[in-house]
Amino acid sequence: MIQPISDAIRYIGVDDNDLDLFESQYDVPEGMSYNSYIILDEKIAVLDTSDGRTAEAWMRNLEEALSGRTPDYLIVHHMEPDHSACAAALLEKYPSLTLVATAPALKMLPQFFPGVKLEGRTRAVGEGDTLPLGAHTLQFLLAPMVHWPEVMMSFEQTEKVLFSADAFGKFGALAQTGGLWCTPETDWACEARRYYFNICGKYGAQVQRVLAKVAPLGVQTVCPLHGPMLRDTLAEALRLYGIWSSYGVETPGVFVAYASIHGGTAEAAEKFAQMLRDKGCPKVATSDLTRDDLGEAIEDAFRYGTLVVAASSYDAGLFPPMYDFLWHLQIKGWQKRRAAVIENGSWAPSAGRVMTEMLSVMKDVEIVGEKVTIRSRLQDADLPALEALADAVLAA
């Protein structure tokens, strides 16, 4: 799929409609796009390649865009294989090609392409370095730990296009999710949010630093490595990234996540969620952690200001689906939130203790209200405690 970004800049990326799990863990029911670009000027720069799954299709797009010309540079913004898998083949096909990347990326190259001769064929670039192509010039911006240490972005100075690496990415193949350009009618935020918090959530401080670099450049178009291009909707994307990367609350409300073995905990959690709605909570979202997509649950935990966790006790500890959820929140840097705890245990409740311990080690997390304990099934006698917890959750 070759499409114009401008007269000189072309999209040459590829959709992967058959992929079921991105990075072998994230559900992608609408596939994935591997974005790549080419700048056609006095010098030709290819910006990133594709995943090996789509190598043949990507190479066809490249050759069609080249129309018999020879590329001068391959810009590698990110070494992850879904973007760089075709680099070795390109170096082999075009002996005069120079690979441009950060010094850390060049150190990684032999790890991904053992045996490929790179001597005299690479160029390391650093913060603010430029690469003139003719009428166009690329300026490089280092973006370490967004979300690997070798990442950089590039800013095309003439047309003010930011090639943003994984930043501003989104799950979904372009053909299935609205095409090359994000429009005001496109539901960009949902899958962009799930992508951000599951891929980059831990690295908010690093994202903030890169956003500060980008702010004075006057960027007009963002071309990410996954998902649609941003132009008319760029201001809203930047607003959301500012919230997400600072761990702010995007949507006022409460997220109730539960893990139930025989249905008793699920009943209590859903009852609690309805109490919140009845008390005027602006938004209450729920997730059954035993069945729902974990990536979406992580997304919602970051989206709302308060998290309520409800889980069964298990082997004198915590039912594993809840443990897995809280462990993922911990490694993704979940913070600056309020949390409340509901546990279930038929003879020796232990889930509340473990959940409280896991929440307590996370940064700036306030546990509100008194833990509520359910014995096997929700009883009428449990309702006052749930009501009190709902009031504590909704208290300012």
Secondary structure, DSSP 8 states (H G I E B T S, - for coil): --EESSSSEEE--EEESS--EETTTEE-TT-EEE--EEEESSSEEEE----GGGHHHHHHHHHHHHTT----EEE-S--SHHHHTTHHHHHHH-TT-EEEE-HHHHHHHHHHSTT---TTSEEE--TT-EEE-SS-EEEEEE-TTSSSTT-EEEEETTTTEEE-TTTT--SB-GGGTT-SB--TTS-HHHHHHHHIIIIIGGGHHHHHHHHHHHGGG---EEE-SSS-BBSTTHHHHHHHHHHHHTT--SEEEEEEEEE-SSSHHHHHHHHHHHHHHHTT-S-EEEEETTTS-HHHHHHHHHHEEEEEEEEEEETTEE-HHHHHHHHHHHHTT--SEEEEEEEE-SSS--HHHHHHHHHHTSTTEEE-S--EEE-SS--GGGHHHHHHHHHHHH--
